[in-house]
Amino acid sequence: MKSYYFKFVLTSLKSRRIRSWLTMIGIFIGIAAVVALIGLGEGLREAINSQFGFLGTDILSITASGGFGPPGTGVVDPLTDKELDAARKVPGVEGVAGRILESGKLVFNKKVAFGYSASMADGKSRDILEHILNMDVARGRLLEDGDSGRVVLGYDFYEDDELFGEPIDAGDKVEILDKEFEVIGILEKKGNFQIDRTVFINEDDLRDLVGRPDDEYDIIGVQVVENADIEKIQASIEKELRKIRDVDEGEEDFSVETPANVVESVNSILLGVQVFVYVIASISLLVGGIGIMNTMYTAVIERTRDIGIMKSIGAKNSTIFVLFFIESGLLGSVGGIIGALLGFASAKGFAFIGKLVLGSNLISAQISPQLIIGALLFSFVVGSFFGTLPAVRASKLNPVDALSQRK
């Protein structure tokens, strides 16, 4: 009997093929939007979280606010030795290290690429930075004090031979801002574009290249004592910096953050974007559901005599209801399947294009089986819900009145 229901429904849908496809448009557009955008959002969140996964739990970063570009750059009131010394004196701080970041061009094999250079301090501050960034080399060695005219490169310069036509390796010569440097090391791959595609130069060399004052920094890294209360230390540093920079609480022109703070902020932004996606997709699904309801009401009117015949030969109200309920649910389900496939293909396509354009995996698609199953179930629920009223109306038709209707 159940197989008869489905045969009847499929025959009905085939007889109204064009109308059925038009009805499903709203459903599969909505489902495609949900699957594609949530998949891309999850991929972006995972990629961003991984950018900070190499950092430890004993790390704080201090940056000045209001700039553009990399953290702390292009600000009106940059960090100086005063902020660095103040952070060093806070109880629970193991050590601090200031860094400057600069954008510029790198030339190798007669080809040019643009990126960022980051300074490496001397002495104990160098050890602090190497700990903060968890630096280790895959080839060559790390920078040391006095390594003038030498640089260490992130792994992407060695791995990605499309940048310069061939990989850069330890021992090669490169030009940075029109000055030649020797590459003495390639860092291990971190899966973080801020490390994997950065040039590391000793601080004196970078300051000479770009003409930066000796007491100015873009970012200050802080390592805290093991098992210390990092939130308490963070509050103490903020208090000291407010005094130095003469700002009130809530009006800070700087930020003191842990990697967890940054990830939490990014995830909050992504959650807001996903909520917006849900709203837009819901509107599309609502339109699709109304289309299903309209189609089903039309189907009831067109098949009034058929319903009358079925009821006159003994079909129960529940049988008529089930037939129309299955039909509406099937419309939603087929729309959901098409939408899920379109969404999956779109997400993977955008991720592929993003990788080609950016040269990194920052834009990726993470589409879980739960997302696909949830989308399909939701499309069935939408179709069934909006088909309920027409199904109820069909089941309650009086067989005499139904038979008296003309086609």
TORLUMMAR-229832 format. One line per 8 residues: number of its first residue (from 1); for each residue x, y, z of C-alpha. Coordinates in steps of 0.5 Angstrom, whole numbers, plus 2048, in hexadecimal, padded with zeros to 3 digits. Layout:
N
NUM = X/Y/Z ~ ... .
REM end
This chain:
407
1 = 800/800/800 ~ 806/805/802 ~ 809/804/7FB ~ 802/806/7F8 ~ 803/80C/7FB ~ 809/80E/7F9 ~ 808/80C/7F1 ~ 801/810/7F2 .
9 = 805/816/7F4 ~ 80B/815/7EF ~ 806/814/7E9 ~ 803/81B/7EC ~ 809/81F/7EC ~ 80B/81C/7E5 ~ 805/81F/7E2 ~ 806/826/7E5 .
17 = 80E/825/7E4 ~ 80F/82D/7E2 ~ 80B/82F/7E8 ~ 80E/82A/7ED ~ 815/82D/7EB ~ 813/834/7EB ~ 810/833/7F2 ~ 817/830/7F5 .
25 = 81B/836/7F3 ~ 81A/839/7F9 ~ 81C/833/7FD ~ 822/831/7FA ~ 825/839/7F9 ~ 824/839/801 ~ 827/833/802 ~ 82D/834/7FE .
33 = 82E/83B/801 ~ 82E/837/808 ~ 832/832/806 ~ 837/836/802 ~ 838/83C/807 ~ 838/838/80D ~ 83D/833/80A ~ 841/839/808 .
41 = 840/83C/80F ~ 842/836/813 ~ 848/835/80E ~ 84A/83D/810 ~ 84A/83C/817 ~ 84E/835/817 ~ 853/839/813 ~ 853/83F/817 .
49 = 854/83B/81E ~ 859/837/81B ~ 85D/83D/81A ~ 85E/83E/821 ~ 85E/837/823 ~ 866/837/823 ~ 866/83C/829 ~ 866/83A/830 .
57 = 862/83C/836 ~ 867/840/839 ~ 867/845/834 ~ 865/84C/834 ~ 865/851/82E ~ 865/859/82F ~ 863/85D/829 ~ 861/865/828 .
65 = 85A/866/825 ~ 857/86A/81F ~ 85C/868/81A ~ 85C/864/813 ~ 85F/85E/810 ~ 863/859/815 ~ 861/85A/81C ~ 864/860/81F .
73 = 866/863/819 ~ 864/86A/816 ~ 862/86C/81D ~ 862/874/81F ~ 865/872/826 ~ 86A/86C/825 ~ 86D/868/82B ~ 873/86A/82E .
81 = 879/867/833 ~ 874/86A/838 ~ 86F/865/837 ~ 874/860/836 ~ 877/861/83D ~ 871/862/840 ~ 86E/85B/83E ~ 875/858/840 .
89 = 874/85B/847 ~ 86D/858/848 ~ 86E/852/84D ~ 86D/84B/84A ~ 870/84D/843 ~ 876/849/841 ~ 878/84D/83B ~ 876/852/836 .
97 = 879/853/82F ~ 877/859/82A ~ 876/858/823 ~ 875/85C/81C ~ 871/85A/816 ~ 872/85D/80F ~ 86F/85C/809 ~ 873/85B/803 .
105 = 876/858/7FC ~ 87A/852/7FC ~ 87E/850/7F6 ~ 881/849/7F4 ~ 882/846/7ED ~ 880/84D/7EA ~ 879/84C/7EC ~ 876/851/7F2 .
113 = 871/84F/7F7 ~ 86E/853/7FD ~ 86E/852/804 ~ 870/853/80B ~ 876/854/80F ~ 877/853/816 ~ 87C/855/81B ~ 880/850/81F .
121 = 883/853/826 ~ 88A/852/829 ~ 88C/84E/82F ~ 886/84B/834 ~ 881/84F/830 ~ 883/84A/82A ~ 882/844/82E ~ 87B/847/830 .
129 = 879/848/829 ~ 87B/841/827 ~ 877/83E/82D ~ 871/842/82B ~ 871/840/824 ~ 873/839/825 ~ 879/83A/820 ~ 87D/835/81D .
137 = 880/834/817 ~ 87F/82E/811 ~ 885/830/80D ~ 88B/834/810 ~ 88B/838/816 ~ 888/83D/81A ~ 88A/845/81A ~ 88F/846/820 .
145 = 892/84D/823 ~ 896/850/81E ~ 893/84D/818 ~ 893/853/813 ~ 891/852/80C ~ 88E/84C/80D ~ 887/84A/80E ~ 882/844/810 .
153 = 87C/842/80B ~ 876/83F/80D ~ 874/838/80A ~ 870/83A/804 ~ 876/83E/801 ~ 879/837/800 ~ 873/833/7FF ~ 86F/837/7FA .
161 = 874/837/7F4 ~ 86E/83B/7F0 ~ 870/842/7F4 ~ 877/842/7F0 ~ 877/83D/7EB ~ 87B/838/7F0 ~ 87C/837/7F8 ~ 880/83C/7FC .
169 = 885/838/800 ~ 88A/839/805 ~ 890/83C/802 ~ 88D/840/7FD ~ 88D/847/7FC ~ 887/84C/7FC ~ 885/853/7FB ~ 881/856/801 .
177 = 87F/85E/7FF ~ 885/85E/7FA ~ 88A/85B/7FF ~ 88D/854/7FE ~ 88D/84F/804 ~ 88F/848/805 ~ 88A/843/807 ~ 88D/83F/80D .
185 = 887/83B/80F ~ 880/839/80D ~ 87B/838/813 ~ 877/832/814 ~ 870/832/811 ~ 86B/835/816 ~ 864/835/812 ~ 864/83D/813 .
193 = 865/842/80E ~ 867/847/813 ~ 86D/842/814 ~ 86E/83E/80E ~ 86E/844/809 ~ 872/849/80D ~ 879/84B/80D ~ 87D/84B/813 .
201 = 883/851/814 ~ 887/853/81A ~ 884/859/81D ~ 88A/85E/81B ~ 88A/85C/814 ~ 882/85D/813 ~ 882/864/817 ~ 888/866/812 .
209 = 884/864/80C ~ 87E/867/80D ~ 880/86D/812 ~ 87D/86B/818 ~ 87E/86F/81F ~ 882/86A/824 ~ 87D/86B/829 ~ 877/869/825 .
217 = 873/863/825 ~ 86D/860/821 ~ 86C/85A/826 ~ 86F/858/82C ~ 86E/851/82E ~ 86E/84F/835 ~ 870/848/838 ~ 86D/846/83F .
225 = 86F/842/845 ~ 86D/83B/844 ~ 866/839/848 ~ 865/841/849 ~ 85E/844/849 ~ 85F/847/842 ~ 858/84B/843 ~ 85B/84E/849 .
233 = 862/850/845 ~ 85E/852/83F ~ 85A/857/844 ~ 860/85A/847 ~ 863/85B/841 ~ 85D/85F/83E ~ 85D/863/845 ~ 865/865/844 .
241 = 864/867/83D ~ 85E/86B/83E ~ 862/86F/843 ~ 868/870/83E ~ 863/872/838 ~ 85F/876/83C ~ 858/873/83A ~ 852/871/83E .
249 = 84F/86A/83F ~ 84B/868/839 ~ 84E/86E/835 ~ 855/86A/834 ~ 859/86B/82D ~ 85C/864/82E ~ 85A/85D/82F ~ 85D/857/833 .
257 = 85B/851/831 ~ 85C/849/831 ~ 85B/845/82B ~ 855/842/82E ~ 852/849/82E ~ 853/84A/827 ~ 850/844/825 ~ 84A/845/829 .
265 = 849/84C/826 ~ 84A/849/81F ~ 845/843/821 ~ 840/849/823 ~ 840/84C/81D ~ 840/846/819 ~ 83A/844/81D ~ 836/84B/81B .
273 = 838/849/814 ~ 835/842/814 ~ 82E/845/818 ~ 82E/84A/812 ~ 82E/844/80D ~ 829/840/811 ~ 824/846/811 ~ 825/847/809 .
281 = 825/83F/808 ~ 81E/83F/80C ~ 81B/844/808 ~ 81D/840/802 ~ 81A/83A/805 ~ 814/83E/807 ~ 813/840/800 ~ 814/839/7FE .
289 = 80F/836/803 ~ 80A/83B/801 ~ 80B/838/7F9 ~ 80A/831/7FC ~ 803/833/7FF ~ 801/837/7F9 ~ 802/831/7F5 ~ 7FF/82C/7F9 .
297 = 7F9/830/7FA ~ 7F9/830/7F2 ~ 7FA/829/7F2 ~ 7F4/828/7F7 ~ 7EF/82C/7F2 ~ 7F2/829/7EC ~ 7F1/822/7EF ~ 7EA/823/7F2 .
305 = 7E6/81E/7EE ~ 7EC/819/7EF ~ 7EB/81A/7F6 ~ 7E4/819/7F6 ~ 7E5/812/7F2 ~ 7EA/810/7F7 ~ 7E5/811/7FD ~ 7DF/80E/7F9 .
313 = 7E3/808/7F9 ~ 7E5/807/800 ~ 7EB/80C/801 ~ 7EB/80E/808 ~ 7ED/816/80A ~ 7F3/813/80D ~ 7F5/810/806 ~ 7F4/817/802 .
321 = 7F8/81B/807 ~ 7FE/816/807 ~ 7FE/817/7FF ~ 7FE/81E/7FF ~ 803/81E/805 ~ 808/81A/802 ~ 808/81E/7FC ~ 809/824/7FF .
329 = 80F/821/803 ~ 812/81E/7FD ~ 812/825/7FA ~ 816/828/800 ~ 81A/822/800 ~ 81C/822/7F9 ~ 81D/829/7F9 ~ 822/828/7FF .
337 = 826/823/7FC ~ 827/827/7F6 ~ 829/82D/7FA ~ 82D/829/7FE ~ 831/827/7F8 ~ 831/82E/7F6 ~ 834/831/7FC ~ 839/82C/7FD .
345 = 83C/82D/7F6 ~ 83B/835/7F7 ~ 83F/834/7FE ~ 845/830/7FB ~ 845/834/7F4 ~ 846/83B/7F8 ~ 84B/838/7FD ~ 84F/835/7F7 .
353 = 84F/83C/7F4 ~ 851/83F/7FA ~ 857/83B/7FB ~ 859/83D/7F4 ~ 858/844/7F5 ~ 85B/845/7FC ~ 860/83F/7FC ~ 85E/83C/802 .
361 = 858/838/806 ~ 855/83E/809 ~ 84F/83D/805 ~ 84D/836/806 ~ 846/832/806 ~ 845/82D/80C ~ 83E/82A/80B ~ 83C/824/810 .
369 = 838/81F/80F ~ 833/822/814 ~ 832/828/810 ~ 830/824/80A ~ 82B/820/80E ~ 829/826/812 ~ 827/829/80B ~ 824/824/808 .
377 = 81F/822/80E ~ 81E/82A/80F ~ 81C/82A/807 ~ 817/824/808 ~ 814/827/80F ~ 813/82E/80B ~ 810/82A/805 ~ 80B/826/80A .
385 = 809/82C/80E ~ 807/830/808 ~ 804/82A/805 ~ 800/828/80B ~ 7FA/82D/80A ~ 7F9/82B/803 ~ 7F9/824/805 ~ 7F4/825/80B .
393 = 7EF/829/806 ~ 7F0/823/801 ~ 7EE/81E/806 ~ 7E8/822/808 ~ 7E5/822/801 ~ 7DE/81F/801 ~ 7DE/81A/7FC ~ 7D7/81C/7F9 .
401 = 7D9/823/7F8 ~ 7E0/821/7F5 ~ 7DD/81D/7F0 ~ 7D8/823/7EE ~ 7DE/827/7EC ~ 7E0/828/7E5 ~ 7E8/827/7E3 .
REM end
